[in-house]
Amino acid sequence: MSETPPPAPAAPVAPAPRPRRAAPRAIAFGALAVAVGALFSVLVPVVMSLYGQPAAFTFLFGALLCAAPLVAVRWPRWSVAMFAIAAVVLPLPIAGNAATPWPWPWSVPAMLVLVVFVGVLAIVQGWRLALVAWLVSIVGTLGVVIVLSGAVPVVAAIVNLVIVTSVSGAAVLVAVLVASRLRVGAELTRERELTALEQSRRLVVEERARIARELHDVVAHGMSLIQVQASTARYRVPGLPDDAVREFDEIAQTARTGLAEMRRLLGVLRTDGQSADLTPQQGLHDIPALVESVRRAGADIEATYPATAPTVPGAVDIAAFRIAQEALSNAVRHAPGAAIALTVQADADAVRVVVRNAAAVAVDAASASATRGHGLVGMKERAALVGGSVDAAPDADGGWTVRAVLPVPPPAPHRPTEGEPT
């Protein structure tokens, strides 16, 4: 097939910057502050007008009562003390107003503050402290009723306490359930993050191990040839002096030692239960078979590559095939139905692989929501091991282009042997 230069890549479209979002905790604290501020603005006039409490008295203990939910976020124990004192002192009747017809010892705004307070404690600090605060508040106001039983309508006060206890107790239960749900959700989120991180590390380690094995196989092949040639030199070249024979024997022994060390490294790199791959490594000569397998999978692919596989170093040969394989796999997986163009060029300087796919015709919801893969990381590592580079970027028309440049090292300079003309 003829070689056609790939089209110049279009400039990628820069994504629009995302607006910053306020932290959820700050939003929740702001909403809590607004809620307790509204309750304070209702509580003070209700207590002053309906119960006849002095303004300074009402403002002081009303502020302690309503500030307790905000203080509970940072200082929960202080907030319990503040709320208990205000809940006990605020309903104390003044002279001449002991038989008030309004709900006592808990007014409606005070009961709402109690519901908010125990809810905040249960969600932020846990159910134990919320239960303690709830019991202290109810028992404290019950003590006020008992102490003032001769001056206040006890039956009405007990009814009020029963209602407040039921409503606030239900609030504690709901808050505990909400807190449990939030904690379970946070744990699941952390587990998902850890799972994704471990999967990412595992995939990268597996890819690096496979790259290392392939490179070791390439080097091992060359060292095996060195060992065989050095070991058989005395038989292939008659008349070698004894010094040359000993030199060749040392070279063969060094090659055998290196091969043994390489086999040990390969055993370390392989995971448990993994056997050695004895099949030949794939290279540029396998590109036609790779293209046909992609076509059989239903992809529309146009390929341009040399009719005869060029002779390049083994590491570059394997890296070029693996990069083309991964880029085609990504194009089929992430852009189903899109046309794919593969171009492979090789000259004395470098091997160039370009894979471009058009915009996806149909988007698979499952693949679209899947976690980002690590194929691009593996391709870049393969290219870096042979001194090359991989660039991958979206095109202006919605497609995607992967470009790999793998340099071909120059041949080693020829050293003339003794007696050979220079």
C-alpha positions in Angstrom: 0.0 0.0 0.0 1.1 3.6 -0.6 2.1 5.9 2.1 0.0 9.0 2.5 0.9 11.8 4.9 -1.8 12.2 7.7 -3.7 15.5 7.7 -2.6 18.3 10.0 -4.4 18.1 13.4 -7.0 20.8 14.1 -6.6 22.9 17.2 -8.4 21.5 20.1 -11.3 23.4 21.5 -10.5 24.6 25.0 -13.3 23.7 27.5 -15.1 26.6 29.1 -14.0 27.2 32.7 -16.4 25.8 35.3 -17.8 28.2 37.9 -16.6 27.6 41.4 -19.1 26.0 43.7 -19.3 26.9 47.4 -18.5 24.1 49.8 -21.5 22.1 51.0 -20.6 22.7 54.6 -20.5 26.5 54.1 -23.9 26.4 52.4 -25.4 24.2 55.2 -24.0 26.5 57.9 -25.4 29.6 56.1 -28.8 28.0 55.9 -28.6 27.1 59.6 -27.7 30.7 60.5 -30.6 32.0 58.5 -33.0 29.5 60.2 -31.9 30.4 63.8 -31.9 34.1 63.0 -35.5 33.8 61.8 -36.5 31.8 65.0 -34.8 34.5 67.2 -36.7 37.3 65.5 -39.9 35.4 66.3 -39.0 34.1 69.7 -38.2 37.5 71.3 -41.4 39.3 70.5 -43.5 36.3 71.3 -41.9 35.8 74.8 -42.1 39.6 75.5 -45.7 40.1 74.4 -47.4 36.9 75.4 -45.4 36.0 78.6 -44.6 39.5 79.8 -40.9 38.9 80.1 -38.5 42.0 80.4 -36.8 42.9 77.1 -33.2 42.5 78.4 -34.0 39.2 80.0 -35.6 37.9 76.8 -32.9 39.1 74.5 -30.1 37.6 76.6 -31.5 34.1 77.1 -33.2 34.1 73.7 -29.8 34.8 72.1 -28.3 31.9 74.2 -31.1 29.6 73.1 -30.9 30.4 69.4 -27.1 30.6 69.2 -26.7 27.1 70.6 -27.3 25.3 67.2 -24.5 27.4 65.6 -22.1 26.9 68.5 -22.8 23.1 68.3 -21.0 22.9 65.0 -17.7 23.8 66.6 -18.1 23.5 70.4 -20.8 20.9 71.1 -20.4 20.7 74.9 -20.6 24.5 75.3 -23.6 24.5 73.2 -25.4 22.0 75.4 -24.6 24.0 78.5 -25.9 27.2 76.8 -29.1 25.6 75.6 -29.8 23.9 78.9 -29.4 27.2 80.9 -31.5 29.2 78.5 -34.2 26.5 78.3 -34.5 26.4 82.1 -34.3 30.2 82.8 -36.3 31.6 79.9 -39.7 30.1 80.9 -39.5 31.3 84.5 -42.7 33.3 85.1 -42.7 36.8 86.5 -44.9 37.9 89.3 -48.5 38.3 88.3 -48.1 36.3 85.0 -47.9 32.8 86.4 -51.2 31.6 85.0 -50.6 32.4 81.4 -52.9 30.8 78.8 -50.2 30.3 76.3 -48.0 27.1 76.0 -45.6 26.9 78.9 -42.8 26.1 79.8 -42.0 25.6 76.1 -43.3 28.3 73.7 -43.7 27.2 70.0 -40.6 29.1 68.8 -38.5 27.6 71.7 -39.8 24.2 70.7 -38.7 24.7 67.1 -35.2 25.8 68.3 -35.0 22.6 70.4 -35.9 20.6 67.3 -33.2 22.4 65.2 -30.6 22.0 68.0 -31.0 18.3 68.6 -31.0 17.7 64.8 -27.8 19.6 64.3 -26.1 17.7 67.2 -27.2 14.3 65.9 -26.0 15.0 62.3 -22.7 16.8 63.1 -21.7 15.3 66.5 -23.5 12.0 66.8 -26.6 10.6 68.4 -25.2 10.3 71.9 -24.6 14.0 72.5 -28.0 14.8 70.8 -29.7 12.4 73.2 -27.9 14.0 76.2 -28.9 17.5 75.1 -32.5 16.4 74.5 -32.8 14.7 78.0 -31.2 17.6 79.8 -33.5 20.2 78.2 -36.7 18.2 78.9 -35.7 17.2 82.4 -34.6 20.7 83.2 -37.9 22.2 82.2 -39.7 19.4 84.0 -37.8 20.5 87.2 -39.0 24.1 86.7 -42.6 22.8 86.5 -42.1 20.7 89.7 -40.5 23.6 91.6 -43.3 26.0 90.6 -46.1 23.5 90.8 -48.0 25.7 93.4 -47.9 28.8 91.2 -48.5 27.4 87.7 -51.2 25.2 86.1 -49.4 21.8 86.3 -51.7 19.9 84.0 -51.3 22.3 81.2 -47.5 22.3 81.7 -47.4 18.5 81.7 -49.4 18.5 78.4 -47.0 21.0 77.0 -44.0 18.9 78.0 -45.6 15.7 76.5 -46.1 17.5 73.2 -42.6 19.0 73.2 -41.0 15.7 74.2 -42.9 13.8 71.4 -42.0 16.3 68.7 -38.4 16.8 69.7 -38.0 13.0 70.2 -39.2 12.4 66.7 -36.8 15.0 65.5 -33.9 13.2 67.3 -34.9 10.0 65.6 -35.1 11.5 62.2 -31.8 13.3 62.6 -30.1 10.1 63.7 -31.4 8.3 60.6 -30.3 11.2 58.4 -26.9 11.2 60.0 -26.5 7.5 59.5 -27.5 7.8 55.9 -24.9 10.6 55.4 -22.2 8.6 57.1 -22.9 5.6 55.0 -22.9 7.7 51.8 -19.6 9.2 52.8 -18.1 5.8 53.5 -19.3 4.5 50.1 -17.8 7.5 48.4 -14.5 6.9 50.1 -14.6 3.2 49.2 -15.3 4.1 45.5 -12.4 6.5 45.5 -10.1 4.0 47.0 -11.3 1.3 44.6 -10.8 3.6 41.6 -7.3 4.5 42.9 -6.3 0.9 43.4 -7.7 -0.1 40.0 -5.7 2.8 38.4 -2.5 1.6 40.1 -3.1 -2.0 39.2 -3.7 -1.2 35.5 -0.6 1.0 35.4 1.5 -1.7 37.1 0.2 -4.4 34.8 1.0 -2.3 31.7 4.5 -1.5 32.9 5.1 -5.1 33.7 4.0 -6.2 30.2 6.2 -3.5 28.6 9.1 -4.6 30.7 8.6 -8.3 29.8 8.4 -7.4 26.1 11.6 -5.3 26.2 13.4 -8.0 28.2 12.3 -10.5 25.6 13.8 -8.3 22.8 17.1 -7.8 24.7 17.2 -11.5 25.7 17.0 -12.5 22.0 20.0 -10.4 21.2 21.9 -11.7 24.2 21.1 -15.3 23.2 22.6 -14.6 19.7 25.7 -13.2 21.4 26.0 -16.2 23.6 25.6 -18.7 20.7 28.0 -16.8 18.4 30.6 -16.5 21.1 30.3 -20.2 22.1 30.6 -21.5 18.6 33.3 -19.1 17.4 36.1 -21.7 17.9 34.2 -24.1 15.6 33.2 -21.6 13.0 36.5 -19.8 12.7 39.4 -22.2 12.5 42.8 -21.2 13.6 41.7 -18.8 16.4 44.5 -18.1 18.9 44.1 -19.2 22.5 43.6 -15.7 23.7 40.7 -15.1 21.3 39.1 -18.4 22.3 39.3 -17.5 26.0 37.9 -14.0 25.2 35.0 -15.6 23.3 34.4 -18.0 26.2 34.2 -15.1 28.7 31.8 -13.3 26.4 29.6 -16.4 26.3 29.7 -16.8 30.1 28.8 -13.1 30.6 25.9 -13.5 28.2 24.7 -16.6 30.0 24.8 -14.8 33.3 22.9 -11.9 31.9 20.2 -14.2 30.5 19.9 -15.9 33.9 19.4 -12.6 35.6 16.8 -11.6 33.0 14.8 -14.7 33.6 14.9 -14.0 37.3 13.6 -10.5 36.6 10.8 -11.8 34.4 9.8 -14.2 37.2 9.5 -11.2 39.6 7.5 -9.2 37.1 5.0 -11.9 36.4 2.0 -12.0 38.8 0.9 -15.2 40.6 -0.5 -17.8 38.2 0.9 -16.1 35.1 2.9 -18.2 32.8 5.6 -17.1 30.4 4.4 -16.0 27.0 6.3 -18.2 24.5 4.7 -16.8 21.3 6.7 -14.3 19.2 6.1 -10.7 20.0 3.9 -8.8 17.5 5.3 -5.9 15.5 4.8 -3.9 12.4 4.4 -7.0 10.2 1.2 -7.8 12.2 -0.5 -4.4 11.4 -2.5 -5.9 8.4 -3.9 -8.7 10.6 -4.7 -6.0 13.3 -6.6 -3.9 10.7 -8.6 -7.0 9.5 -9.5 -7.9 13.1 -10.8 -4.4 13.7 -12.8 -4.5 10.5 -14.3 -7.9 11.5 -15.5 -6.2 14.7 -17.6 -3.9 12.5 -15.4 -0.8 12.4 -15.1 1.4 9.3 -11.3 1.7 9.1 -9.0 3.0 6.3 -5.4 2.0 6.7 -2.2 3.2 5.1 1.0 1.3 5.9 4.1 0.1 4.1 3.5 -3.0 1.9 6.6 -4.6 3.5 7.3 -4.2 7.2 10.4 -2.1 7.6 13.4 -3.4 9.6 13.6 -1.5 12.9 14.9 -2.4 16.3 12.7 -4.9 18.2 11.7 -2.4 21.0 10.5 0.1 18.4 8.7 -2.6 16.4 6.8 -3.8 19.4 6.0 -0.3 20.7 4.6 0.8 17.3 2.3 -2.2 17.1 1.1 -1.9 20.7 0.4 1.8 20.3 -1.6 1.3 17.1 -3.5 -1.6 18.8 -4.4 0.5 21.8 -5.4 3.6 19.8 -7.6 1.5 17.5 -9.2 -0.2 20.5 -9.9 3.2 22.1 -11.4 4.5 18.9 -13.8 1.5 18.6 -14.7 1.6 22.3 -15.3 5.3 22.7 -16.5 6.4 19.3 -18.7 3.5 18.1 -19.7 3.8 14.4 -17.2 6.5 13.6 -14.8 6.2 10.7 -11.2 5.4 11.7 -8.0 6.3 9.7 -4.7 4.5 10.5 -1.4 5.7 9.0 1.9 4.0 9.6 5.1 5.5 8.2 8.6 4.3 8.7 11.9 5.7 7.4 15.5 5.8 8.6 14.8 8.4 11.3 11.5 7.3 13.0 8.4 5.2 12.9 5.2 7.4 12.9 1.8 6.0 13.8 -1.4 8.2 13.4 -4.8 7.0 14.4 -7.7 9.4 13.9 -11.4 8.7 14.5 -14.4 11.0 13.5 -17.0 12.0 16.0 -19.0 9.1 17.5 -22.2 8.2 15.6 -23.8 6.6 18.6 -22.8 7.1 22.2 -23.1 4.2 24.6 -24.4 5.5 27.9 -22.5 2.8 29.8 -19.2 3.5 28.3 -19.8 7.3 28.5 -20.2 7.0 32.3 -17.4 4.6 32.8 -14.2 5.5 34.5 -11.5 7.0 32.4 -9.1 4.3 31.2 -5.3 4.1 31.2 -4.6 3.3 27.6 -3.1 6.7 26.9 -0.8 6.4 29.9 0.4 3.0 28.6 1.0 4.4 25.1 3.0 7.3 26.5 5.1 5.0 28.6 5.8 2.7 25.7 6.9 5.6 23.6 9.1 7.1 26.4 10.9 3.8 26.8 12.2 4.0 23.2 12.8 7.8 23.3 9.6 8.7 21.5 6.4 10.6 22.3 2.7 10.3 22.0 0.2 13.2 21.5 -3.5 12.7 21.8 -6.1 15.5 21.6 -9.6 16.1 20.4 -10.3 17.6 17.0 -12.4 20.6 16.2 -15.1 18.4 14.6 -15.5 16.2 17.7 -13.1 13.5 16.6 -9.9 12.4 18.2 -6.3 12.0 16.9 -3.4 10.0 18.4 0.1 10.7 17.0 3.1 8.6 18.0 6.7 9.3 16.9 9.2 6.5 17.7 12.8 7.4 16.7 14.9 4.8 15.1 18.5 4.8 16.5 21.3 5.0 13.9 23.2 1.8 13.2 26.3 1.1 15.2 29.5 2.3 13.4 31.4 -0.5 11.7 34.8 -1.3 13.1 37.2 -2.8 10.6 38.9 -6.0 11.6 42.6 -6.6 11.4 43.7 -6.8 7.8 40.5 -5.2 6.4 41.1 -2.0 4.5 39.8 1.2 6.2 
